[in-house]
């Protein structure tokens, strides 16, 4: 795996440092569950205590563009997977002033059930995926339960249909969707997972998704046991840091602390949606 940053992307970013759009960026919490801490870290953990895991989608919104990062899962999937479903993530976008028809681009960081469900509710949007994730989700590794357990075959085949419908844009590594939103391949957790960098009023914020499930994941180099390539995961933490101005600009994919560290969009949305385009409060 080549961990160097695409020089063309660096040059592009430097040339546009004063011109990328500035986005509002939100995390919307739609489900949760409480597990035990040892289950979330490769090799376990000596502290066998309860640990919450939250499920999010992320919304980036500028004056002229709306981008959704991941699409979550629905109530039926919550029952199947035994998750505590709090709200429909797609209907809840209206709480952030956005309707489905306004979303221009959908980034799927990877195709796991909690990140690629509800894709069929976006008939107009362009889906952005990594070549290697589609290859991984439809290739030989899916013959093994250890890899296919977090995928839903109907969702994967549905995304293949979107390819034939012309709604999928493939990327091979680093890419720019629009000035102000860039994609970055990491690998590790799955064969083709990517993360997203969004330009906001506080600078570039890195939405790690499952490149780092928790703050502790990248800070202490502790991958999740559900993993395809340990080495790529560990190097992925380095890439997060390389593309973020500071660790305070990295937002992990499932950490319940996100809802505590960032301010709510409004008092009525406390515990539901927080702003990531402002500095964390603690």
Buried (B, 14 or more C-beta within 10 A) or exposed (E): EEEEBBEEBEEBBEEBEEEBBBBBBBBBBBBBBEEEBBBBBBEEBEEEEEBBBBBBBBBBBBEEBBBBBBBBBBEEBBEEBEBEBBBBBBEBBEBBEBEBEBBBBBBBBBBBBBBBBBBEBBEEBBBBBBEBBBEBBBEEBBEEEEBBEBBBEEBBEBBBEBBEEEBBBBBEBBBBBBBBBBBBBBBBBBBBBBBBBBBBEBBBBBBBBBBBBBBBBBBEEBBBEBBBBEEBBBBBBEBBBEBBEEEEBBBBBBBBBBBEBBEBBEEEBEEBBBBBBBBBEE
